[in-house]
Amino acid sequence: MGREQDNQYWNRLYDEVIKEGLCTQCGSCVGLSKGRLQFQEVRGVLLPIALNGNIDSDCYLGCPARYCNYPELNRFVFGGLPENWLLGNYMKSWIGHSCDDAIRNKAASGGVISSVLIYLLEQKLVDGVICVKLGVEKPYLAKAVIAKSRKEVLECSQSVYSVTPVNVILGELEKVNGRYAYVGLPDQVASIRKLQLLGNKAAGKIKYVLGPYTGTQMHFESIRSFLRSNNVYGENEIASLQYRAGEWPG
């Protein structure tokens, strides 16, 4: 599939997805836009806006809200279709937790993902892991980062319940070499798999995908509402934010 730049791809993305209210804020279009798109908050919702509408075809074709052929993606990733579409593809299922108390006690619900990421790094199976960290630029906002050590992985522990466009990290992956692990929500993962099917080089650097259970997702306006209900009228007054502080269940 070609990577031609054309204003038609932005027009179609806007008309078919953004204007229709279907955007999931996965971040792929912005991440792959080479600075031609950016996120802007519109009535409490993060939405992509065009600084220059000449975006690559992958920005449009990789959108998970536009169209997802799940049978095709299943064949591409797993080599076949699941026996049960409610469960998806699986070999076996377990209940578990990290055996490292330092990881388990800091985690939102057992520390399995943190342990797997640290293992992949320490065994040199990956050069970095893509996960979400709170307080990178502002104490109350989360951002996708590439963690490269146990310490950096543990700084990304705990859940983030407000929309975070993880796939903007694709712009950074375009500029680096190596193999990466990735933690993402279902729509974000669907976009990564679509891009890998298209042969996108940045998405192709992701060799391991970890998908945590997804039960709650909110726009940041929900935090503002919580603040107002407690007589705080500006997010700039937030010194730090944790969605699941302390031991499980938080």
FIKOLZA-1660 file (N, C-alpha, C; in steps of 0.1 Angstrom, whole numbers, plus 5000, padded with zeros to 4 digits):
% residues 250
   i   px   py   pz ch aa at
   1 5009 4988 5000  A  M  N
   1 5000 5000 5000  A  M CA
   1 5009 5012 5000  A  M  C
   2 5006 5022 4991  A  G  N
   2 5014 5034 4990  A  G CA
   2 5013 5043 5002  A  G  C
   3 5023 5051 5004  A  R  N
   3 5023 5061 5015  A  R CA
   3 5021 5075 5010  A  R  C
   4 5014 5077 4999  A  E  N
   4 5013 5090 4992  A  E CA
   4 5006 5099 5002  A  E  C
   5 5010 5112 5001  A  Q  N
   5 5004 5122 5009  A  Q CA
   5 4993 5129 5001  A  Q  C
   6 4981 5131 5007  A  D  N
   6 4970 5137 4999  A  D CA
   6 4960 5143 5008  A  D  C
   7 4955 5154 5005  A  N  N
   7 4944 5161 5013  A  N CA
   7 4932 5152 5014  A  N  C
   8 4930 5144 5004  A  Q  N
   8 4917 5135 5003  A  Q CA
   8 4916 5126 5016  A  Q  C
   9 4928 5122 5021  A  Y  N
   9 4928 5113 5032  A  Y CA
   9 4923 5120 5045  A  Y  C
  10 4927 5132 5046  A  W  N
  10 4922 5140 5058  A  W CA
  10 4907 5143 5056  A  W  C
  11 4903 5147 5044  A  N  N
  11 4889 5150 5042  A  N CA
  11 4880 5138 5045  A  N  C
  12 4885 5126 5040  A  R  N
  12 4877 5114 5043  A  R CA
  12 4877 5110 5058  A  R  C
  13 4888 5111 5064  A  L  N
  13 4889 5109 5078  A  L CA
  13 4880 5118 5086  A  L  C
  14 4880 5130 5082  A  Y  N
  14 4871 5140 5089  A  Y CA
  14 4857 5137 5087  A  Y  C
  15 4853 5135 5074  A  D  N
  15 4839 5133 5071  A  D CA
  15 4833 5120 5076  A  D  C
  16 4841 5109 5075  A  E  N
  16 4836 5096 5078  A  E CA
  16 4838 5092 5093  A  E  C
  17 4847 5098 5100  A  V  N
  17 4850 5094 5114  A  V CA
  17 4848 5106 5124  A  V  C
  18 4855 5117 5122  A  I  N
  18 4855 5127 5132  A  I CA
  18 4842 5134 5133  A  I  C
  19 4837 5139 5121  A  K  N
  19 4824 5146 5121  A  K CA
  19 4813 5137 5125  A  K  C
  20 4814 5124 5123  A  E  N
  20 4803 5115 5127  A  E CA
  20 4804 5111 5142  A  E  C
  21 4814 5116 5149  A  G  N
  21 4815 5113 5163  A  G CA
  21 4820 5099 5166  A  G  C
  22 4827 5093 5157  A  L  N
  22 4832 5079 5158  A  L CA
  22 4847 5079 5163  A  L  C
  23 4854 5090 5164  A  C  N
  23 4868 5089 5167  A  C CA
  23 4870 5084 5181  A  C  C
  24 4879 5074 5183  A  T  N
  24 4882 5068 5196  A  T CA
  24 4894 5075 5203  A  T  C
  25 4900 5085 5196  A  Q  N
  25 4912 5091 5202  A  Q CA
  25 4924 5081 5204  A  Q  C
  26 4925 5072 5195  A  C  N
  26 4936 5062 5196  A  C CA
  26 4950 5069 5194  A  C  C
  27 4950 5079 5185  A  G  N
  27 4962 5087 5183  A  G CA
  27 4970 5083 5171  A  G  C
  28 4966 5073 5163  A  S  N
  28 4974 5068 5152  A  S CA
  28 4975 5079 5141  A  S  C
  29 4964 5086 5138  A  C  N
  29 4965 5096 5127  A  C CA
  29 4974 5107 5131  A  C  C
  30 4974 5112 5143  A  V  N
  30 4982 5123 5147  A  V CA
  30 4997 5118 5148  A  V  C
  31 4999 5106 5153  A  G  N
  31 5013 5101 5154  A  G CA
  31 5020 5099 5141  A  G  C
  32 5012 5095 5131  A  L  N
  32 5018 5093 5117  A  L CA
  32 5017 5105 5108  A  L  C
  33 5012 5116 5113  A  S  N
  33 5009 5127 5104  A  S CA
  33 5022 5136 5102  A  S  C
  34 5033 5133 5109  A  K  N
  34 5045 5142 5107  A  K CA
  34 5042 5156 5111  A  K  C
  35 5034 5158 5121  A  G  N
  35 5031 5171 5126  A  G CA
  35 5020 5179 5119  A  G  C
  36 5013 5172 5109  A  R  N
  36 5003 5179 5102  A  R CA
  36 4989 5178 5109  A  R  C
  37 4988 5169 5118  A  L  N
  37 4976 5169 5127  A  L CA
  37 4980 5170 5141  A  L  C
  38 4971 5175 5149  A  Q  N
  38 4973 5176 5164  A  Q CA
  38 4960 5174 5171  A  Q  C
  39 4961 5170 5184  A  F  N
  39 4948 5169 5191  A  F CA
  39 4945 5183 5198  A  F  C
  40 4932 5185 5198  A  Q  N
  40 4927 5197 5204  A  Q CA
  40 4914 5194 5212  A  Q  C
  41 4912 5199 5223  A  E  N
  41 4900 5196 5231  A  E CA
  41 4889 5204 5226  A  E  C
  42 4878 5197 5222  A  V  N
  42 4866 5204 5216  A  V CA
  42 4854 5200 5225  A  V  C
  43 4849 5209 5232  A  R  N
  43 4838 5207 5242  A  R CA
  43 4841 5195 5251  A  R  C
  44 4853 5194 5256  A  G  N
  44 4856 5184 5266  A  G CA
  44 4861 5171 5260  A  G  C
  45 4862 5170 5246  A  V  N
  45 4866 5158 5239  A  V CA
  45 4878 5161 5231  A  V  C
  46 4889 5152 5232  A  L  N
  46 4901 5154 5224  A  L CA
  46 4897 5149 5209  A  L  C
  47 4900 5158 5200  A  L  N
  47 4898 5155 5186  A  L CA
  47 4910 5159 5177  A  L  C
  48 4913 5151 5167  A  P  N
  48 4924 5156 5158  A  P CA
  48 4919 5168 5149  A  P  C
  49 4928 5177 5148  A  I  N
  49 4925 5188 5139  A  I CA
  49 4937 5189 5129  A  I  C
  50 4935 5195 5117  A  A  N
  50 4945 5196 5107  A  A CA
  50 4952 5209 5107  A  A  C
  51 4965 5209 5108  A  L  N
  51 4974 5220 5106  A  L CA
  51 4977 5221 5091  A  L  C
  52 4979 5210 5085  A  N  N
  52 4981 5208 5071  A  N CA
  52 4975 5195 5067  A  N  C
  53 4964 5195 5059  A  G  N
  53 4957 5183 5056  A  G CA
  53 4963 5172 5048  A  G  C
  54 4975 5175 5043  A  N  N
  54 4982 5165 5034  A  N CA
  54 4988 5154 5043  A  N  C
  55 4980 5144 5046  A  I  N
  55 4984 5133 5055  A  I CA
  55 4986 5120 5047  A  I  C
  56 4994 5111 5052  A  D  N
  56 4997 5098 5045  A  D CA
  56 4984 5090 5045  A  D  C
  57 4984 5081 5036  A  S  N
  57 4973 5071 5035  A  S CA
  57 4971 5063 5047  A  S  C
  58 4982 5059 5054  A  D  N
  58 4981 5051 5066  A  D CA
  58 4973 5058 5077  A  D  C
  59 4974 5072 5078  A  C  N
  59 4966 5079 5088  A  C CA
  59 4952 5076 5087  A  C  C
  60 4947 5074 5074  A  Y  N
  60 4933 5072 5072  A  Y CA
  60 4930 5057 5073  A  Y  C
  61 4938 5049 5066  A  L  N
  61 4935 5034 5065  A  L CA
  61 4937 5027 5078  A  L  C
  62 4946 5033 5087  A  G  N
  62 4949 5026 5099  A  G CA
  62 4939 5030 5110  A  G  C
  63 4929 5038 5107  A  C  N
  63 4919 5043 5117  A  C CA
  63 4910 5031 5122  A  C  C
  64 4910 5028 5135  A  P  N
  64 4901 5017 5139  A  P CA
  64 4887 5020 5139  A  P  C
  65 4883 5033 5139  A  A  N
  65 4869 5036 5139  A  A CA
  65 4863 5037 5125  A  A  C
  66 4872 5037 5115  A  R  N
  66 4867 5037 5101  A  R CA
  66 4861 5024 5097  A  R  C
  67 4869 5014 5099  A  Y  N
  67 4865 5000 5094  A  Y CA
  67 4875 4990 5100  A  Y  C
  68 4870 4980 5106  A  C  N
  68 4879 4969 5111  A  C CA
  68 4873 4955 5105  A  C  C
  69 4881 4949 5097  A  N  N
  69 4878 4936 5092  A  N CA
  69 4884 4926 5102  A  N  C
  70 4877 4922 5113  A  Y  N
  70 4882 4914 5123  A  Y CA
  70 4886 4900 5119  A  Y  C
  71 4878 4894 5110  A  P  N
  71 4883 4881 5105  A  P CA
  71 4896 4882 5098  A  P  C
  72 4898 4892 5090  A  E  N
  72 4911 4894 5083  A  E CA
  72 4922 4896 5093  A  E  C
  73 4920 4905 5103  A  L  N
  73 4930 4907 5113  A  L CA
  73 4933 4895 5121  A  L  C
  74 4923 4887 5124  A  N  N
  74 4926 4875 5132  A  N CA
  74 4935 4865 5124  A  N  C
  75 4932 4864 5111  A  R  N
  75 4940 4855 5102  A  R CA
  75 4954 4861 5101  A  R  C
  76 4956 4874 5101  A  F  N
  76 4969 4880 5100  A  F CA
  76 4977 4878 5112  A  F  C
  77 4971 4880 5124  A  V  N
  77 4978 4879 5137  A  V CA
  77 4979 4865 5142  A  V  C
  78 4969 4857 5141  A  F  N
  78 4968 4844 5148  A  F CA
  78 4968 4832 5138  A  F  C
  79 4967 4835 5125  A  G  N
  79 4967 4825 5115  A  G CA
  79 4953 4817 5114  A  G  C
  80 4943 4823 5120  A  G  N
  80 4930 4816 5119  A  G CA
  80 4919 4824 5126  A  G  C
  81 4907 4819 5127  A  L  N
  81 4896 4825 5134  A  L CA
  81 4894 4819 5148  A  L  C
  82 4889 4827 5157  A  P  N
  82 4887 4821 5171  A  P CA
  82 4875 4812 5171  A  P  C
  83 4875 4802 5180  A  E  N
  83 4864 4793 5182  A  E CA
  83 4852 4801 5188  A  E  C
  84 4855 4810 5196  A  N  N
  84 4845 4818 5203  A  N CA
  84 4848 4833 5201  A  N  C
  85 4839 4840 5194  A  W  N
  85 4842 4854 5191  A  W CA
  85 4841 4863 5204  A  W  C
  86 4834 4859 5214  A  L  N
  86 4833 4866 5226  A  L CA
  86 4847 4866 5234  A  L  C
  87 4854 4855 5233  A  L  N
  87 4866 4853 5240  A  L CA
  87 4878 4857 5231  A  L  C
  88 4877 4855 5218  A  G  N
  88 4888 4858 5209  A  G CA
  88 4898 4846 5209  A  G  C
  89 4909 4848 5203  A  N  N
  89 4919 4838 5202  A  N CA
  89 4926 4836 5215  A  N  C
  90 4928 4824 5220  A  Y  N
  90 4935 4821 5232  A  Y CA
  90 4941 4807 5231  A  Y  C
  91 4952 4804 5238  A  M  N
  91 4957 4791 5240  A  M CA
  91 4953 4785 5253  A  M  C
  92 4955 4792 5264  A  K  N
  92 4950 4788 5277  A  K CA
  92 4947 4801 5285  A  K  C
  93 4940 4800 5296  A  S  N
  93 4937 4811 5304  A  S CA
  93 4941 4808 5319  A  S  C
  94 4946 4818 5325  A  W  N
  94 4951 4817 5339  A  W CA
  94 4946 4829 5347  A  W  C
  95 4947 4827 5360  A  I  N
  95 4946 4839 5370  A  I CA
  95 4959 4839 5376  A  I  C
  96 4965 4851 5377  A  G  N
  96 4978 4852 5383  A  G CA
  96 4981 4866 5388  A  G  C
  97 4993 4867 5394  A  H  N
  97 4998 4880 5399  A  H CA
  97 5013 4879 5399  A  H  C
  98 5020 4891 5400  A  S  N
  98 5034 4891 5401  A  S CA
  98 5039 4885 5413  A  S  C
  99 5050 4877 5412  A  C  N
  99 5057 4872 5424  A  C CA
  99 5066 4881 5431  A  C  C
 100 5068 4893 5425  A  D  N
 100 5077 4903 5430  A  D CA
 100 5068 4913 5438  A  D  C
 101 5069 4913 5451  A  D  N
 101 5060 4921 5460  A  D CA
 101 5061 4936 5457  A  D  C
 102 5073 4940 5453  A  A  N
 102 5075 4955 5450  A  A CA
 102 5067 4959 5438  A  A  C
 103 5066 4950 5428  A  I  N
 103 5057 4952 5416  A  I CA
 103 5043 4951 5420  A  I  C
 104 5039 4940 5427  A  R  N
 104 5025 4937 5430  A  R CA
 104 5019 4948 5438  A  R  C
 105 5026 4952 5448  A  N  N
 105 5020 4962 5457  A  N CA
 105 5018 4976 5451  A  N  C
 106 5026 4979 5441  A  K  N
 106 5025 4991 5434  A  K CA
 106 5014 4991 5422  A  K  C
 107 5011 4979 5418  A  A  N
 107 5002 4977 5406  A  A CA
 107 4988 4980 5409  A  A  C
 108 4980 4982 5398  A  A  N
 108 4966 4984 5400  A  A CA
 108 4958 4971 5403  A  A  C
 109 4963 4960 5398  A  S  N
 109 4956 4947 5400  A  S CA
 109 4964 4935 5397  A  S  C
 110 4975 4934 5404  A  G  N
 110 4984 4922 5404  A  G CA
 110 4997 4923 5398  A  G  C
 111 4999 4933 5389  A  G  N
 111 5013 4935 5384  A  G CA
 111 5017 4926 5373  A  G  C
 112 5008 4919 5367  A  V  N
 112 5012 4909 5356  A  V CA
 112 5019 4917 5344  A  V  C
 113 5012 4927 5340  A  I  N
 113 5017 4934 5328  A  I CA
 113 5031 4941 5331  A  I  C
 114 5032 4947 5343  A  S  N
 114 5045 4953 5346  A  S CA
 114 5056 4942 5347  A  S  C
 115 5053 4930 5352  A  S  N
 115 5063 4920 5353  A  S CA
 115 5067 4915 5339  A  S  C
 116 5057 4913 5330  A  V  N
 116 5060 4908 5317  A  V CA
 116 5069 4919 5310  A  V  C
 117 5066 4931 5311  A  L  N
 117 5074 4942 5304  A  L CA
 117 5088 4942 5309  A  L  C
 118 5090 4941 5322  A  I  N
 118 5103 4941 5328  A  I CA
 118 5111 4928 5324  A  I  C
 119 5104 4917 5323  A  Y  N
 119 5111 4905 5318  A  Y CA
 119 5115 4907 5304  A  Y  C
 120 5107 4912 5295  A  L  N
 120 5111 4914 5281  A  L CA
 120 5123 4923 5280  A  L  C
 121 5123 4933 5288  A  L  N
 121 5135 4942 5288  A  L CA
 121 5147 4936 5293  A  L  C
 122 5146 4929 5305  A  E  N
 122 5158 4923 5311  A  E CA
 122 5164 4911 5303  A  E  C
 123 5155 4905 5296  A  Q  N
 123 5160 4894 5287  A  Q CA
 123 5164 4899 5273  A  Q  C
 124 5164 4912 5272  A  K  N
 124 5168 4918 5259  A  K CA
 124 5160 4913 5247  A  K  C
 125 5147 4910 5250  A  L  N
 125 5138 4906 5239  A  L CA
 125 5132 4919 5232  A  L  C
 126 5133 4930 5239  A  V  N
 126 5128 4943 5233  A  V CA
 126 5138 4954 5237  A  V  C
 127 5138 4964 5230  A  D  N
 127 5146 4976 5233  A  D CA
 127 5139 4987 5241  A  D  C
 128 5126 4985 5242  A  G  N
 128 5118 4995 5250  A  G CA
 128 5104 4990 5250  A  G  C
 129 5096 4995 5260  A  V  N
 129 5082 4992 5261  A  V CA
 129 5074 5004 5261  A  V  C
 130 5063 5004 5253  A  I  N
 130 5054 5016 5252  A  I CA
 130 5043 5014 5262  A  I  C
 131 5042 5024 5271  A  C  N
 131 5031 5024 5281  A  C CA
 131 5028 5038 5285  A  C  C
 132 5018 5040 5294  A  V  N
 132 5013 5053 5297  A  V CA
 132 5018 5057 5310  A  V  C
 133 5022 5070 5311  A  K  N
 133 5027 5075 5324  A  K CA
 133 5020 5088 5327  A  K  C
 134 5016 5090 5340  A  L  N
 134 5010 5102 5344  A  L CA
 134 5021 5112 5348  A  L  C
 135 5018 5125 5346  A  G  N
 135 5026 5136 5351  A  G CA
 135 5039 5139 5343  A  G  C
 136 5039 5135 5330  A  V  N
 136 5051 5137 5322  A  V CA
 136 5053 5152 5319  A  V  C
 137 5043 5158 5315  A  E  N
 137 5043 5173 5312  A  E CA
 137 5035 5181 5321  A  E  C
 138 5024 5176 5326  A  K  N
 138 5016 5182 5336  A  K CA
 138 5012 5171 5346  A  K  C
 139 5011 5175 5359  A  P  N
 139 5008 5164 5369  A  P CA
 139 4995 5157 5367  A  P  C
 140 4986 5162 5360  A  Y  N
 140 4973 5156 5359  A  Y CA
 140 4970 5149 5345  A  Y  C
 141 4980 5150 5336  A  L  N
 141 4978 5144 5323  A  L CA
 141 4987 5132 5321  A  L  C
 142 4982 5122 5313  A  A  N
 142 4990 5110 5310  A  A CA
 142 4995 5111 5296  A  A  C
 143 5006 5104 5293  A  K  N
 143 5012 5105 5280  A  K CA
 143 5019 5091 5277  A  K  C
 144 5019 5087 5265  A  A  N
 144 5026 5075 5261  A  A CA
 144 5041 5077 5261  A  A  C
 145 5048 5068 5267  A  V  N
 145 5063 5069 5267  A  V CA
 145 5069 5056 5263  A  V  C
 146 5082 5056 5260  A  I  N
 146 5090 5044 5258  A  I CA
 146 5098 5042 5270  A  I  C
 147 5095 5032 5278  A  A  N
 147 5103 5029 5290  A  A CA
 147 5114 5019 5286  A  A  C
 148 5125 5021 5292  A  K  N
 148 5137 5012 5289  A  K CA
 148 5144 5006 5301  A  K  C
 149 5137 5007 5312  A  S  N
 149 5143 5001 5325  A  S CA
 149 5132 4997 5334  A  S  C
 150 5136 4989 5344  A  R  N
 150 5126 4985 5354  A  R CA
 150 5120 4997 5361  A  R  C
 151 5128 5006 5364  A  K  N
 151 5124 5018 5371  A  K CA
 151 5114 5026 5363  A  K  C
 152 5116 5027 5350  A  E  N
 152 5107 5035 5341  A  E CA
 152 5094 5027 5339  A  E  C
 153 5095 5014 5339  A  V  N
 153 5082 5006 5338  A  V CA
 153 5074 5008 5350  A  V  C
 154 5080 5008 5362  A  L  N
 154 5073 5009 5375  A  L CA
 154 5067 5023 5376  A  L  C
 155 5073 5033 5370  A  E  N
 155 5067 5046 5370  A  E CA
 155 5055 5047 5362  A  E  C
 156 5052 5037 5353  A  C  N
 156 5040 5037 5345  A  C CA
 156 5029 5027 5351  A  C  C
 157 5032 5022 5363  A  S  N
 157 5022 5013 5370  A  S CA
 157 5009 5021 5373  A  S  C
 158 4999 5013 5376  A  Q  N
 158 4986 5018 5379  A  Q CA
 158 4978 5022 5367  A  Q  C
 159 4965 5023 5369  A  S  N
 159 4956 5026 5358  A  S CA
 159 4954 5040 5355  A  S  C
 160 4951 5043 5342  A  V  N
 160 4948 5057 5338  A  V CA
 160 4934 5056 5332  A  V  C
 161 4924 5063 5337  A  Y  N
 161 4910 5062 5333  A  Y CA
 161 4905 5073 5324  A  Y  C
 162 4914 5082 5321  A  S  N
 162 4910 5093 5311  A  S CA
 162 4917 5090 5298  A  S  C
 163 4910 5095 5287  A  V  N
 163 4915 5092 5273  A  V CA
 163 4929 5097 5271  A  V  C
 164 4937 5087 5267  A  T  N
 164 4952 5090 5264  A  T CA
 164 4955 5084 5250  A  T  C
 165 4958 5092 5240  A  P  N
 165 4960 5088 5227  A  P CA
 165 4974 5081 5226  A  P  C
 166 4975 5068 5230  A  V  N
 166 4987 5061 5230  A  V CA
 166 4995 5061 5217  A  V  C
 167 4987 5060 5206  A  N  N
 167 4994 5057 5193  A  N CA
 167 5000 5069 5187  A  N  C
 168 5000 5081 5194  A  V  N
 168 5008 5092 5189  A  V CA
 168 5023 5088 5190  A  V  C
 169 5026 5078 5198  A  I  N
 169 5040 5073 5199  A  I CA
 169 5045 5068 5186  A  I  C
 170 5037 5065 5177  A  L  N
 170 5041 5060 5164  A  L CA
 170 5050 5070 5157  A  L  C
 171 5048 5083 5159  A  G  N
 171 5057 5093 5154  A  G CA
 171 5071 5092 5159  A  G  C
 172 5073 5088 5172  A  E  N
 172 5086 5086 5177  A  E CA
 172 5092 5073 5172  A  E  C
 173 5083 5062 5171  A  L  N
 173 5089 5050 5166  A  L CA
 173 5094 5051 5152  A  L  C
 174 5089 5060 5144  A  E  N
 174 5093 5062 5130  A  E CA
 174 5108 5066 5130  A  E  C
 175 5113 5072 5141  A  K  N
 175 5126 5078 5141  A  K CA
 175 5137 5069 5148  A  K  C
 176 5133 5058 5153  A  V  N
 176 5142 5049 5161  A  V CA
 176 5142 5035 5155  A  V  C
 177 5152 5028 5158  A  N  N
 177 5153 5014 5154  A  N CA
 177 5150 5005 5166  A  N  C
 178 5148 4992 5164  A  G  N
 178 5147 4983 5175  A  G CA
 178 5133 4976 5175  A  G  C
 179 5131 4968 5186  A  R  N
 179 5119 4960 5188  A  R CA
 179 5113 4965 5201  A  R  C
 180 5099 4965 5201  A  Y  N
 180 5092 4971 5212  A  Y CA
 180 5080 4963 5216  A  Y  C
 181 5077 4964 5229  A  A  N
 181 5065 4959 5234  A  A CA
 181 5055 4970 5236  A  A  C
 182 5043 4967 5236  A  Y  N
 182 5032 4978 5236  A  Y CA
 182 5021 4974 5244  A  Y  C
 183 5016 4984 5252  A  V  N
 183 5004 4982 5261  A  V CA
 183 4993 4991 5256  A  V  C
 184 4982 4986 5251  A  G  N
 184 4972 4994 5246  A  G CA
 184 4958 4989 5248  A  G  C
 185 4948 4997 5246  A  L  N
 185 4934 4994 5247  A  L CA
 185 4929 4988 5234  A  L  C
 186 4917 4982 5234  A  P  N
 186 4913 4975 5222  A  P CA
 186 4913 4983 5209  A  P  C
 187 4908 4995 5209  A  D  N
 187 4908 5003 5197  A  D CA
 187 4922 5007 5192  A  D  C
 188 4931 5009 5202  A  Q  N
 188 4945 5013 5199  A  Q CA
 188 4952 5001 5193  A  Q  C
 189 4950 4989 5199  A  V  N
 189 4956 4977 5194  A  V CA
 189 4950 4974 5180  A  V  C
 190 4937 4975 5178  A  A  N
 190 4932 4973 5164  A  A CA
 190 4939 4981 5154  A  A  C
 191 4941 4994 5157  A  S  N
 191 4948 5003 5148  A  S CA
 191 4962 4998 5145  A  S  C
 192 4970 4994 5156  A  I  N
 192 4983 4988 5154  A  I CA
 192 4983 4976 5144  A  I  C
 193 4973 4967 5146  A  R  N
 193 4973 4955 5138  A  R CA
 193 4969 4959 5124  A  R  C
 194 4960 4969 5122  A  K  N
 194 4957 4973 5108  A  K CA
 194 4969 4979 5101  A  K  C
 195 4977 4987 5109  A  L  N
 195 4989 4993 5103  A  L CA
 195 4999 4982 5100  A  L  C
 196 5001 4972 5108  A  Q  N
 196 5010 4962 5106  A  Q CA
 196 5006 4954 5093  A  Q  C
 197 4993 4952 5091  A  L  N
 197 4988 4945 5079  A  L CA
 197 4991 4953 5067  A  L  C
 198 4991 4967 5068  A  L  N
 198 4994 4975 5057  A  L CA
 198 5009 4976 5054  A  L  C
 199 5017 4971 5064  A  G  N
 199 5032 4972 5062  A  G CA
 199 5038 4984 5067  A  G  C
 200 5031 4991 5076  A  N  N
 200 5036 5003 5082  A  N CA
 200 5049 5000 5090  A  N  C
 201 5060 5008 5088  A  K  N
 201 5073 5005 5094  A  K CA
 201 5073 5007 5109  A  K  C
 202 5066 5018 5113  A  A  N
 202 5066 5022 5127  A  A CA
 202 5059 5011 5135  A  A  C
 203 5047 5008 5130  A  A  N
 203 5039 4997 5137  A  A CA
 203 5046 4984 5137  A  A  C
 204 5054 4981 5126  A  G  N
 204 5061 4968 5125  A  G CA
 204 5072 4966 5135  A  G  C
 205 5076 4977 5142  A  K  N
 205 5086 4976 5152  A  K CA
 205 5080 4970 5165  A  K  C
 206 5067 4970 5166  A  I  N
 206 5061 4965 5178  A  I CA
 206 5060 4949 5177  A  I  C
 207 5067 4942 5185  A  K  N
 207 5067 4928 5185  A  K CA
 207 5059 4921 5195  A  K  C
 208 5055 4927 5206  A  Y  N
 208 5047 4922 5216  A  Y CA
 208 5036 4931 5220  A  Y  C
 209 5024 4927 5220  A  V  N
 209 5012 4935 5223  A  V CA
 209 5005 4930 5236  A  V  C
 210 5004 4938 5246  A  L  N
 210 4997 4934 5258  A  L CA
 210 4984 4943 5260  A  L  C
 211 4973 4936 5261  A  G  N
 211 4960 4943 5262  A  G CA
 211 4954 4941 5275  A  G  C
 212 4954 4951 5284  A  P  N
 212 4948 4950 5297  A  P CA
 212 4933 4950 5296  A  P  C
 213 4926 4944 5306  A  Y  N
 213 4912 4945 5307  A  Y CA
 213 4907 4959 5307  A  Y  C
 214 4897 4962 5299  A  T  N
 214 4892 4976 5298  A  T CA
 214 4877 4977 5303  A  T  C
 215 4875 4984 5314  A  G  N
 215 4862 4985 5319  A  G CA
 215 4857 4999 5320  A  G  C
 216 4866 5009 5321  A  T  N
 216 4862 5023 5323  A  T CA
 216 4871 5032 5315  A  T  C
 217 4865 5041 5308  A  Q  N
 217 4872 5051 5300  A  Q CA
 217 4864 5064 5301  A  Q  C
 218 4871 5075 5305  A  M  N
 218 4864 5088 5306  A  M CA
 218 4872 5099 5299  A  M  C
 219 4865 5110 5296  A  H  N
 219 4872 5121 5291  A  H CA
 219 4877 5129 5303  A  H  C
 220 4887 5138 5301  A  F  N
 220 4892 5145 5313  A  F CA
 220 4882 5155 5319  A  F  C
 221 4871 5158 5312  A  E  N
 221 4861 5166 5317  A  E CA
 221 4855 5160 5330  A  E  C
 222 4855 5147 5331  A  S  N
 222 4850 5140 5343  A  S CA
 222 4858 5144 5355  A  S  C
 223 4872 5146 5353  A  I  N
 223 4880 5150 5364  A  I CA
 223 4877 5165 5368  A  I  C
 224 4874 5173 5358  A  R  N
 224 4871 5187 5361  A  R CA
 224 4857 5187 5369  A  R  C
 225 4848 5179 5365  A  S  N
 225 4835 5178 5372  A  S CA
 225 4837 5174 5386  A  S  C
 226 4846 5164 5389  A  F  N
 226 4849 5160 5402  A  F CA
 226 4855 5171 5410  A  F  C
 227 4864 5179 5404  A  L  N
 227 4871 5190 5411  A  L CA
 227 4860 5201 5414  A  L  C
 228 4851 5204 5405  A  R  N
 228 4841 5214 5408  A  R CA
 228 4832 5210 5419  A  R  C
 229 4829 5197 5420  A  S  N
 229 4820 5192 5431  A  S CA
 229 4827 5193 5444  A  S  C
 230 4841 5195 5444  A  N  N
 230 4848 5197 5456  A  N CA
 230 4854 5211 5457  A  N  C
 231 4847 5220 5450  A  N  N
 231 4851 5235 5451  A  N CA
 231 4865 5238 5446  A  N  C
 232 4869 5230 5437  A  V  N
 232 4882 5233 5430  A  V CA
 232 4879 5236 5415  A  V  C
 233 4883 5248 5411  A  Y  N
 233 4878 5253 5398  A  Y CA
 233 4889 5254 5387  A  Y  C
 234 4900 5247 5389  A  G  N
 234 4910 5247 5378  A  G CA
 234 4919 5235 5380  A  G  C
 235 4922 5228 5369  A  E  N
 235 4930 5216 5370  A  E CA
 235 4945 5220 5373  A  E  C
 236 4948 5233 5371  A  N  N
 236 4962 5237 5374  A  N CA
 236 4965 5237 5389  A  N  C
 237 4954 5235 5397  A  E  N
 237 4956 5234 5411  A  E CA
 237 4960 5219 5415  A  E  C
 238 4959 5210 5406  A  I  N
 238 4963 5196 5409  A  I CA
 238 4978 5195 5410  A  I  C
 239 4982 5189 5422  A  A  N
 239 4997 5187 5424  A  A CA
 239 5000 5173 5418  A  A  C
 240 4992 5163 5420  A  S  N
 240 4994 5150 5415  A  S CA
 240 4980 5143 5413  A  S  C
 241 4980 5133 5405  A  L  N
 241 4967 5126 5403  A  L CA
 241 4970 5111 5402  A  L  C
 242 4962 5103 5409  A  Q  N
 242 4963 5088 5408  A  Q CA
 242 4949 5083 5407  A  Q  C
 243 4946 5074 5398  A  Y  N
 243 4933 5069 5396  A  Y CA
 243 4930 5057 5405  A  Y  C
 244 4941 5050 5408  A  R  N
 244 4940 5038 5417  A  R CA
 244 4951 5038 5427  A  R  C
 245 4951 5047 5437  A  A  N
 245 4961 5048 5447  A  A CA
 245 4961 5037 5457  A  A  C
 246 4972 5033 5462  A  G  N
 246 4973 5024 5473  A  G CA
 246 4971 5009 5469  A  G  C
 247 4970 5000 5478  A  E  N
 247 4968 4986 5475  A  E CA
 247 4955 4984 5469  A  E  C
 248 4955 4972 5462  A  W  N
 248 4942 4968 5455  A  W CA
 248 4930 4968 5464  A  W  C
 249 4918 4973 5460  A  P  N
 249 4915 4978 5447  A  P CA
 249 4917 4993 5445  A  P  C
 250 4924 4999 5454  A  G  N
 250 4927 5013 5452  A  G CA
 250 4916 5022 5459  A  G  C
% end
